[in-house]
Amino acid sequence: MPKRQAEESLEDAVYTTSPSSKKARVGDNDSRDDGHRNGLNSSIPHHPPEGHQRKDMKNGRIQLNGEKPEEESQQDQITHAPSSSPQAEEAMDEDQSAYFTVSRQAAPTEGYSDLYLDTIDRAVLDFDFEKLCSVSLSNINVYACLVCGKYYQGRGPKSHAYFHALEIGHHVYVNMQTKKVYVLPEGYEVKSKSLEDIKFVVDPRLPKEDVMMLDKVAKDAWDLSGKKYRPGFVGMNNIKENDYFNAVIQALAHIPPLRNYFMLEDLSSKSELVQRFSILVRKIWNTRAFKTHVSPHELIQQVSRQSNKKYDLLHQSDPVEFLSWFLGNMHLALGGSKTKPGTSIIHRVFQGKLKIESQQITAKAHAGDRLRFEEAAEVIVETMRYLILTLDLPAAPLFQDEIDRNIIPQVPLTSILSKYDGRTAQEHLSMRKRYRLLHPLPPFLLFHVKRFSTNKFVSERNPTIVTFPVRSLDMAPYVEPNPTLHPPGEPIWYDLVANVTHEAVRTRDDSVEGEAERKVWRVQMRDRARDEWSQVQDLYVESVATETLFTKESYLM
């Protein structure tokens, strides 16, 4: 039997490629094809075994018995030098797995800069809740998905936002700190003016000119659904039992110097409590909001942590107690001093001075003379600073006749303010005391109408109505004259800004004690631009007549 000649020389056979490795090599064939096209592959042509089939992916036909495609035949006629490109060597490296190789783009593909932006759903976006990843509960490097509104941490190849983009197909995310928008998993930043409204809602900041005109020009706005609202007079979500919290925050947000400070100052270096209150005030006065209400969830969570859960959203608390705690902690968080006055915006707006005269009550004093200061006895004089002035209501009558059984007792505000005229004395333990305000008075006064008293047996509520003037309350009779600071005899006018009211609502109770009362807190606020009054109870905002403001049980004004 004659010897058959070899089809190829031994030198050619030495350089024949070895069989493919058993390791996974994703995209290996594509790398070879690209190498043929770009002239990067080896100069040795690849011959498939005789009798094997190979499909031409470009022309869609099958070659038999080692038949070569037209492109490959032409390519074989050209002699190539071995490739030395690092990219080619990396692509042909058998130990490199494409599974761990992540393709990231620095910029969108040309002509596709608005890719995925049509999937954004503004109706589900709610940036009022605490910025925590919905998977890891971390507050570090949090992104919000602009398709479903959920929070996720990071945007790297191993982050929760990255896997959310791959699994669910939501591709557009905004960084809650920098307000930059990214497309995942590609990883490039989107710079489109159509996203400016979302960035503004994340952190609404009005220019100084607009802030200064809030109380001068009446301006209406509309949300996404076309509902009309007034910036500054929006509802606040009552998550559980935080209506006391909502009333106090709404009142503070309408005090002009306090509001302007937290809307215009850069507080990024301050504590978390200051930053969250600042952003809540800016959201209350947002002129481009997506909805007509805000949620205090982010701020109240921080308050709950700092107060050791004394003030939270699950238990109702006293508004005045919360206000005292909040102002004190805000003062310290803003860098205020415990001893020096006027070291923060809180003290500059609310803090004043009070003179207290005290005298010991002797045992021989008659019942009618217990509150009369004796000239011969020693009088102790001290000065203290205050943020809130407490006003005591006269005792409600225990018994009423048939004619007056339905009459609610009333008292004018000037009557209970006489506590600070320097002449009316009060008994406290074994001391008689009288009070007098000192110049200069703070720009804004906080009055606490003391309605609740608690003893060892029961807690009582005084339903007495306090009548008050809405404009031009003269505080001069209650301030000790000081010609160097204020001309004697000149009035000191104050106008009402906000009024927190209480209402007792009877609830059914099957216990032995009978019916119980549930406390409902509302706030009445003046719209200076329109010279109108609005009443806000959680999500409900309504206009009220000026003449009916005092018909409610005022608690804080």
ROLO-700830 format. One record per residue (C-alpha): x, y, z. Coordinates in pm, whole numbers, plus 32768, in hexadecimal, padded with zeros to 4 digits. Layout:
N
XYZ...
END
This chain:
557
80008000800080A881417F918101824A809680128374809B80B084C980A1806585AE81C87F6C86C18185804087C5823B81A987E9829D822C879B83F88288890B842A8120897083F08099886684D8817588DE85F680C88A2E85F87F68899E85EC7E908A1F870C7E4C892B88237CEF88BA887E7C2189AF894B7C4D89AE8AC07B3C891A8B9C7B268A628C597A068B4C8C0C7A758C448B0579558D328ACA79808DFF89917AB68D3C891B7A2D8D0187BD79CF8E6E87A17B328ECE87FD7BBB8DF486E47AC28E7C85E87B198FE0864A7C888F88862E7C588F1184C67BA79050846C7CA5913285117DD9906D84AB7E34901886127E2C8E9A860B7F468DA885C37FC88D7584627F6E8C0084707E178BBC83D97D248AE584987CBC89A283E57B8F88E984707BA3876D84747B3786C5833379CC8660832E796887598441785F885C840B788E89CD844977888AD8842D77D98C22838C773C8D178485773E8E32838C76AB8D8D825575D38C918311764A8B65824477028A2782AC785789C8822178B7885982097A0487A181EF7AD488CA825F7A4389BD81617AA68B2081BE79CA8C5381B47A158D5880B47A9E8E5481AF7B768D4F82577C038CDB810A7C638E3D80B17CF78E7182097DCE8D3981EA7E798DC880B87F068EE3818780378EA7825C80138F4083BA81178F8084BF80D88EED861C80188FE586F480C6909388147F9F916A88867F56915289FD7DE2915589B37E02902A88CD7ED68F6A89C47DD88FAA8AD47CBE8F3489F67D768DEF89A47DDD8DA98B0B7D448C5E8B6D7D468CAF8CE17C738DEB8CB47AFF8DB38CE87A038EA18C5279148E628D7379E18F458E567A1B904F8D4F792591728D7278FB92678C5778CE93CC8CD8789294FE8C05790F965A8C58780896F58B7376D4967F8AB776F395FE895676D897118854756E974B87FD74EC969589347518979F8A4373A8978B8AA4739B96108AB872B7958C8BCF724396E98C3570E496968BBC70CD958B8CCD70DD968C8DE76F9796988EAF6F8097E28F6B6E369780900A6EDC967990E97004974E91526FFB97AD92C3713E9837935270AF988D94AB71029742954F724B96F395F6736196A994FE73A5953B955073EF9421945D72BE9341944473A0920C944F74C392599537741D93759600755F943D95D8755A95B795B576A995C9950176B3961B938C753D95EF9356749E960191FD732D961E91AA729E9557908871DD964C8FB0710095388F277076949F906A70E7959E916E71A394A9925172F394F392F27428942092AA7591943A931476AE947F922076C4945A90A777F89379908177F2921C8FE577AF917A913876B8927C91C07546924D920374E99356910475B492A18FFA75049154903A73B29204904073FB928D8EE6745791328E64733E906E8F077218915F8EEB7285922F8DC1727993848E6C739B944C8DE2738B95B78E5B740796198FB8744D9761906E754F978C917E749C981F92AE75D298DD931C7663996B91DA751B9968911275D198D28FE5750A97E48F0875A396A08E84753A95878D9C758294278E1A761893308DD376D593FF8CD0773F94F28DE2774B963C8D2276C097868DA17590981E8CF875A199948CBF744999F48C4673849B2E8C9772479A5F8CA172BB99D88DF472E19B2C8E9A71869B168F3871E199CF8FE573289A5D9067726C9B8C90EC71709AB591A7728999E79243731D9B2592DA72459C589296730A9D9C92AE726F9EE892537347A01591FB7361A12992FE7284A21392347167A11792327189A0CD93A67172A23D93FD7030A25B93306F7AA13793D56EBCA21E94C46E88A33293C66E0CA28E92856CEFA19192856D52A06D91AB6C949F3191546D2B9DEC90D76CB19CA290436D259B4090846D509A248F886BDD99D58F836B819B418F456B069B7F90A86B309CE5911D6BE59D3392636C899E5593186DFA9E2E936B6E259E3C94E26CC29DC995296CD19C5794DB6C619B2995A16D509A55966D6D2798DE96856CBD985297D96D6F970497C86CE6968299126CC897709A3C6DA8989399D56CA199A599AE6D439A629AD26E8A9A5D9A106DE79AD898CE6D439C0299796E889C7C9A166F589C5498D76E519D0898066E4F9E2C98FC6FCC9E4798FE6FD79E3D97816F059F7E97766FE7A055984F7094A129974171F8A15097CD72059FE2983471779F6F96E77261A04A961973919FD296DB734A9E6296A172EF9E9B9534741F9F6894D275439F0495B076349DEB955676089CF4967576B99BCA95D977C09BCC96EE76BF9BCF980676239AA798B9752099C1981F74099A6198ED744F9BB9985A746B9B3996F673279A75970572649B98979872F49C7A968B72889B99956D712C9B6C960470FC9CE79616716B9D0594AB70789BF494436F599CA594F56FA29DDE94276FF29D2092E56F569DC891B56F929C9E90CB6F1E9B7991A06EA19A32910C6D8C9A1692126CCA9B0192F46D469A7794406E8D9A1C94EA6EF3990E95DD6FC19955971A703F97ED972871AE984196F371B6994F980370E69896990371C4976398E572F1983A993F723198DB9A5E71D197839AE0733D97139AE373BF984B9B9272A898519C9772CA96DE9CE3716E96A79C4F70CA97A39D36703A98519C046FE397639AEA6ED0971B99F26E2E96029ABC6DD196C19BF86D2A98119C1C6DE999129CEB6DB59A729D686E069B7E9C606E9F9C719D5A6F829B689DF16FF29B029C9870299C6D9C3071049CAC9D6271D59B789D1671EC9BCA9BA372589D359BCF735F9CD49CD173F89BC69BF873EA9C9D9ABF749D9DB59B7975B89CCD9BDE75C69C289A8675F49D7E99E577229DC29AC0766E9E869BCE76FA9EB59D2A76509E469E6A76BE9F819F2176E4A0979E1F759FA1289D927560A1669C227657A0649BA275619FC09AAF7437A01F99DA73549F729AD873B7A05B9BF473C0A18F9B157256A1529AB271B3A0D49BF5728AA1189D267238A2319E197280A2999F83719BA285A0B071B9A31DA20C713AA24AA32E70FFA2DAA48B70D5A1DEA5A67080A202A7167058A107A82D6EF5A0D7A8B06EFAA0F1AA2B6E28A015AB0A6D72A141ABA26CF3A1BCAA526B7BA1C9AA326ACAA10EA91C6A83A251A8616BE6A2CDA8856C9EA199A80E6CD7A231A6B66D1EA395A72C6E8DA3EFA7306F01A47BA8816FE4A5A6A87870A4A53DA9AD70F2A3E0A9307210A391A84671C1A37DA6D2729CA29FA5FC72C6A31FA498734CA243A3827358A254A2077326A12BA1257301A0F09FB271D7A04D9F0C71679FC19DBF6FFA9F7A9E186F18A0419F016E169F769FC26CBBA00E9FF66BDD9F83A10B6A679F65A0D469729FB3A1EC68D59E7FA28567A49E03A1CC66619E0BA29E660E9CC1A34264979CFBA34D63B59DB1A259624C9E10A28061369DB7A19061549EFBA0D062CB9EF0A09962F59D7CA07363509D949F0064309EC59F1565A49E8D9EE066779F759FBD6742A07D9F056866A1589F67691CA2679EA16A8CA23A9E546AE4A3849EFE6A51A2FDA0436B34A1CDA0576C5BA29E9FDF6C3DA369A1216D18A25CA1BE6E3EA31EA12A6DD8A481A18C6EBFA485A2BD6DA1A4B7A3B66CD6A375A3AB6D71A278A4996D57A0FDA4986D9AA001A5A76E9A9EF5A5626EE49E04A67F6F3C9EE6A7A76F96A013A6CC6ECDA12CA6326F48A191A4D96F04A29BA3D66F8BA2B8A2756FE5A3D3A1857068A3C5A02271A5A4859FD2721BA5449EA27268A4EE9D94714FA4019D3D719DA2F39C3C7119A3209AD97023A2019B0E6F74A1979C506EFFA0359C9D6DD3A0199D886D709ED19E2B6C0A9ECE9EAC6C199DD09FC46AE19CF99FA26B489BAEA0396B949B69A1A46BF29A1BA2376BE999AAA3A06C11985BA4496AB797E9A3E46A47987EA29B6AA6995DA17869BB9A83A142697C9B67A01A690D9CD0A032681F9D1D9F1168269E989F42682C9F5A9DFA6935A0689DD568CEA1949D0469E8A2539C606A26A3629B5C6AB6A2E49A136B6CA42B99D36C14A52C9AB36C37A48B9C086CE0A5909CE56DE9A4F49DC66E63A63D9E5D6D9BA61B9FA56E51A4D89FF46FB4A5579FB87080A615A0B970CCA771A02D722CA7AE9FB47258A9049F0D73A8A8A49E7A730CA7879DAE71A3A7F79D7470F0A9469D9B7007A9439ECC6E97A9399E776ECEA8BC9D146E0BA77C9CB96EB7A6389C576DE0A5949B4D6DD4A4219B016D04A36D99F76C93A2049A046D56A11F99176CDA9FC399736BF29F279A746C019DB89ADB6AAC9D459B5B6A2F9C189C1B68EB9B5A9BF868729A409CD567BD99339C1066FA98319CD3673E96CB9C73667A95969CD3671394DB9DF36685939A9E85675993AB9FBD66D993FBA118674F9564A101665795AD9FEB669A96869EBA67FA96FC9E75687198379DC4695D983E9C9E6A2C99759C616A269A159B096B239B229AB36AF89C2899A36BB59D5E993D6B2D9EA898BB6C1E9F7297E46C10A0C697446C52A0F295D06CFBA24495CC6CF5A26894536B77A24594476B2DA2B995AC6A62A17C95E36A63A06496E36A7B9EEF96A36A4A9DC9978D6B159C8B975D6AC79B3E97FD6BB49A3997746B599A1A96006A2C9B03960F6A599C7195BB69349D6295CC68F89ED795E3686E9F65972667D3A0B4977A68A6A19D984C6784A1DD993A676BA06B999968D8A02699ED68ADA04D9B6567859F5C9B7468799E3A9B87693B9DD49CBE6A839E8B9C826BAE9DD49D106CE29E6D9C6E6CF79FBF9BC0
END
